[in-house]
Amino acid sequence: MQLVLATANKGKFQEIAAILSDLRISFLSIDSFLGYVPPVESGRTYAENASAKARAAARFAGMWALADDSGLEVDALGGQPGPHSSRFLGPAATDQDRNQRILELLEGIPVERRTASFQCAVALAGPGRELLLTHGVCEGVIAQVPAGVEGFGYDPIFLVPEHGVTMASLPSDLKNRISHRARAIEKTKPLLQGLAFSLPAS
């Protein structure tokens, strides 16, 4: 079975493929389909954005597609940046810019008030209709300084209390078991496994 991953983020593509590596699936990037224009992420929720991306990719590619929408919610910032996490500070901002701004906004905030969560919605869609929508959460704390070189996005400032390090400091195999994205994708596996065995191998 071939599955289109509706993301242009190479780190996210690799992460999703790794989480699903135990299934009989080969993965295609939506970027490999010439002429594809991703939908505007105008949804108010992660689920709305993930659904729009999965439906658009499945319709354009004519095959099953999986998309996610995820974000960082910082309690002391009223849940910001939330669904706008990837667009926080505008399209020209880098991951480093966004991380630094979060730390600036939390300057002087004690550790007990630096609680945060990673949220993820995953949508799995066929060419004709959306089939499944799942959600995953990972609770944590915003670190005082960035740490770690693994992962991407807000991983360097997201401290995972039970492991005592940031998400960017975790080995990839561990991150791919405990992350918000892993928890959401894990819920799609029963359906994907059924599809993988019912469709011709690719």
CORJOMO-V58375 format. One record per backbone hydrogen bond with DSSP energy under -0.5 kcal/mol. NH is the residue of the N-H (numbers start at 0). CO is the residue of the C=O. Records with the same first field share a line. If there is no record, write none. Layout:
BEGIN
NH=CO, CO
END
This chain:
BEGIN
2=25
3=63
4=27
5=3, 65
6=4
9=7
12=8
13=9
14=10
15=11
16=12
17=13
18=14
19=15
20=17
22=19
24=22
25=0
27=2
29=4
31=28
32=29
33=31
35=32
37=35
41=39
48=44
49=45
50=46
51=47
52=48
53=49
54=50
55=51
56=52
57=53
58=54
59=55
60=56
61=57
62=57
64=124
65=3
66=122
68=120
70=118
72=116
73=71, 79
74=72, 114
75=114
76=73
77=74
78=73
79=76
81=71
83=80
84=81
86=83
87=83, 84
89=86
92=89
97=93
98=94
99=95
100=96
101=97
102=98
103=99
104=100
105=101
106=103
108=105
112=109
113=110
115=139
116=72
117=137
118=70
119=135
120=68
121=133
122=66
123=131
124=64
125=128
130=123
131=123
133=121
135=119
137=117
139=115
140=158
141=113
142=140, 156
146=155
148=167
149=167
154=151
156=153
157=153, 154
158=140, 156
159=164
160=158
162=159
163=159
164=159
166=154, 157
167=154
168=165
169=166
173=170
174=170
175=171
176=173
177=173
178=174
182=178
183=179
184=180
185=181
186=182, 183
187=184
188=184, 185
191=187
192=188
193=189
194=190
195=191
196=192
197=193
198=194
END
